[in-house]
């Protein structure tokens, strides 16, 4: 389940990146469409790497109990 959530965050980042490019082509850097999807992209990319690191730590604890 945790891996599925990571994949979902990655998918959200990919879709927002596509929308980011579309927003840039239409309105440039100052367009609201570009700015919103830039924030969504940054947040989803952060969440992907955060959740991945968190999952790996949990797996390490499970596999190596001290």
C-alpha positions in Angstrom: 0.0 0.0 0.0 2.8 2.4 0.8 4.4 1.8 -2.6 1.1 2.5 -4.3 0.9 5.9 -2.5 4.4 6.7 -3.7 3.3 5.9 -7.3 0.3 8.1 -6.9 2.4 11.0 -5.8 4.7 10.4 -8.7 1.7 10.4 -11.1 0.4 13.6 -9.6 3.9 15.2 -10.2 4.0 13.9 -13.8 0.5 15.3 -14.6 1.3 18.6 -12.9 4.5 18.8 -14.9 2.6 18.4 -18.2 0.1 21.1 -17.0 3.1 23.3 -16.0 4.5 23.2 -19.5 1.0 23.9 -21.0 0.6 26.8 -18.7 4.0 28.2 -19.6 3.3 28.0 -23.3 -0.1 29.7 -22.9 0.7 32.5 -20.4 4.4 32.4 -19.5 5.8 32.4 -16.0 3.3 35.0 -14.7 0.2 33.0 -15.5 -1.9 31.7 -12.7 -2.2 28.3 -14.4 1.7 28.0 -14.4 2.0 29.1 -10.8 -0.6 26.8 -9.4 0.8 23.7 -11.1 4.4 24.7 -10.2 3.3 24.6 -6.5 1.5 21.3 -7.1 4.6 19.8 -8.8 7.0 20.9 -6.0 4.6 19.6 -3.3 4.0 16.3 -5.0 7.7 15.7 -5.8 8.5 16.5 -2.2 5.9 14.1 -0.9 7.1 11.3 -3.3 10.7 11.5 -1.9 9.5 12.0 1.7 7.2 9.0 1.6 9.8 6.9 -0.2 12.4 7.6 2.5 9.9 7.0 5.2 8.9 3.6 3.7 12.5 2.5 3.4 13.2 3.4 7.0 10.1 1.4 8.1 11.3 -1.6 6.0 14.7 -1.4 7.5 13.3 -1.4 11.0 11.1 -4.3 10.2 13.9 -6.4 8.7 16.5 -5.5 11.3 14.9 -5.4 14.7 17.4 -4.5 17.4 
